[in-house]
Amino acid sequence: MSDGQGPGASESGPPVLAAGCVLWRRRPTARFRGASTGLEIAVVHRPKYDDWSHPKGKLHPGEDPLRGAVREVREETGLDCVPGLPLPAAHYPVNGRPKEVVYWAAEARPGAFVPNREVDVLLWLRPDEARARLTHERDRALVDALLELPHLP
């Protein structure tokens, strides 16, 4: 981990449980010759943390993680999505407590982003651009995991 702390390092208390999606869509220009990949990945800017990440958030008590991930995508981006295969979970400390975030690959459905309290900017980027924009290495690794899935264009 880029923060130098793995799960359990200097952490106490029950883990914070969260879920999210690596949101993707087929790039409209992918049908043109020379397109390197047919994907765009959504990255969101969170003004509270001044960072770029994938849509994610804390689970409600007793909430199913997949439902929570889809809810968080809708709340943060205004978009519905179709979740697919699971991606690697992220584990890292937050305020002295362990945090676990489970992720899914999810295809975005048509819709419109409206800036909100949690997310003020949503960008659709090619995978290499998304990797460069994302703040945390753990989020960059999720782009790589998404691209390794067999069913993506």
Secondary structure, 3 states (H helix, E strand, C coil): CCCCCCCCCCCCCCCEEEEEEEEEEECHHHHCCCCCCCEEEEEEEECCCCEEECCEEECCCCCCHHHHHHHHHHHHHCCCEEEEEEEEEEEEEECCEEEEEEEEEEEECCCCCCCCCCCCEEEEECHHHHHHHCCCHHHHHHHHHHHCCCCCC
